[in-house]
Amino acid sequence: MSQKIQVVLATDLYEERLEGDEPEPIRVDRINLRELSNLAQNAQFSEGRALAALYLTRDLLTQRGLFQP
């Protein structure tokens, strides 16, 4: 496995449009971390690295006491 991704866990974000922003809006997909197993079985979600990042995020938030599965 030679492919790598970087995962950034950002908090306290809010939507704001500023001068110099790209003209296209950013697409936001909200994922319910309690439904990861359903997402993993969804044929439309086929990016394994993104799914692994979501599981790692869920585990990190659980360890920090910010999420209860």
FENBEL-V873536 format. One record per pair of residues at least 6 apart in sequence whose ideal C-beta (glycine too) atoms are under 7 Angstrom apart, sorted by the first residue. I is the first residue (numbers start at 1). GAP is how many residues later the second one is. D is the distance in Angstrom with one decimal. If there is no record, write none. Layout:
I GAP D
I GAP D
//
This chain:
3 46 7.0
5 44 4.9
5 48 6.6
7 46 4.5
7 49 6.8
9 48 6.1
9 51 6.9
31 8 6.7
31 23 6.1
33 21 6.9
33 25 4.5
33 34 6.2
34 35 6.3
36 18 6.0
36 19 6.2
36 22 6.4
39 6 5.3
39 12 6.9
40 11 5.8
45 6 6.8
58 9 6.4
58 11 6.9
61 6 3.7
62 7 6.2
//
